[in-house]
């Protein structure tokens, strides 16, 4: 009896979604097979054989759901961040989108009609920073690519959702 109690404790303490679903469904399959065939050996084999297959599918499904949840949360967080930005900060970000990329040289940035306080504020928020071009010849302003994508979407310049 202690063996069954230990097994039950282990099954109910399980937090692996794939294993939990596989245990439940394989057990149900075993029960149905037993009720139809009245043979516990066949029922046990049916449960044992189906368990790993169900576990793979359940784990895969759960990972996909968790990834989508994580992406949605990150997207909501970025949109919330973007919505909290001041008008000057949004104008700076929009100047990058209108220019077509998340990197502008200092010359390009100086030609934009944006406030320096908006630029400095984005730098302090760590949304904008300085860097160098790939050849190392010119300094650039680099906008966080995720913020660029959100603004790009909000401005309706892309077809992606």
NORFEN-V462119 format. One record per backbone hydrogen bond with DSSP energy under -1.0 kcal/mol. CO is the residue of the C=O (numbers start at 0). NH is the residue of the N-H. E is the energy in kcal/mol with one decimal. If there is no record, write none. Layout:
CO:NH:E + CO:NH:E
This chain:
0:4:-2.0 + 1:5:-2.6 + 2:6:-2.4 + 3:7:-2.8 + 4:8:-2.7 + 5:9:-2.3 + 6:10:-2.6 + 7:11:-2.7 + 8:12:-1.5 + 15:19:-2.7 + 16:20:-2.8 + 17:21:-2.4 + 18:22:-2.6 + 19:23:-2.2 + 20:24:-3.0 + 21:25:-2.7 + 22:26:-2.0 + 23:27:-2.1 + 24:28:-2.8 + 25:29:-2.7 + 26:30:-2.3 + 27:31:-2.6 + 28:32:-2.8 + 29:33:-2.4 + 30:34:-2.8 + 31:35:-2.1 + 32:36:-2.8 + 33:37:-3.0 + 38:42:-1.9 + 39:43:-2.4 + 40:44:-2.5 + 41:45:-2.5 + 42:46:-2.2 + 43:47:-2.8 + 44:48:-2.8 + 45:49:-2.0 + 46:50:-1.8 + 49:53:-2.6 + 50:54:-2.5 + 51:55:-2.2 + 52:56:-2.1 + 53:57:-3.0 + 54:58:-2.7 + 55:59:-2.3 + 56:60:-2.5 + 57:61:-2.5 + 58:62:-2.5 + 59:63:-2.0 + 60:64:-2.3 + 61:65:-2.7 + 62:66:-2.5 + 63:67:-2.3 + 64:68:-2.2 + 65:69:-2.4 + 66:70:-2.7 + 67:71:-2.4 + 68:72:-2.3 + 69:73:-2.6 + 70:74:-2.5 + 71:75:-2.6 + 72:76:-2.3 + 73:77:-2.4 + 74:78:-2.6 + 75:79:-2.4 + 76:80:-2.4 + 77:81:-2.9 + 78:82:-2.5 + 79:83:-1.3 + 81:84:-1.0 + 85:89:-2.6 + 86:90:-2.3 + 87:91:-1.8 + 88:92:-2.2 + 89:93:-3.0 + 90:94:-1.6 + 91:95:-1.2 + 92:96:-1.9 + 93:97:-2.9 + 94:98:-1.6 + 95:99:-1.1 + 95:100:-1.7 + 101:142:-3.4 + 103:140:-3.7 + 104:108:-2.6 + 105:109:-2.7 + 106:110:-1.3 + 108:111:-1.3 + 111:113:-1.4 + 114:118:-1.6 + 115:119:-2.8 + 116:120:-2.4 + 117:121:-2.0 + 118:122:-1.9 + 119:123:-2.4 + 120:124:-1.8 + 121:126:-2.8 + 121:127:-1.4 + 122:125:-1.1 + 126:143:-3.0 + 128:141:-3.6 + 130:139:-2.6 + 132:135:-2.0 + 137:132:-2.6 + 138:105:-1.4 + 139:130:-2.2 + 140:103:-2.4 + 141:128:-2.1 + 143:147:-2.4 + 144:148:-2.4 + 145:149:-2.1 + 146:150:-2.5 + 147:151:-2.8 + 148:152:-2.4 + 149:153:-2.8 + 150:154:-2.5 + 151:156:-2.0 + 152:155:-1.1
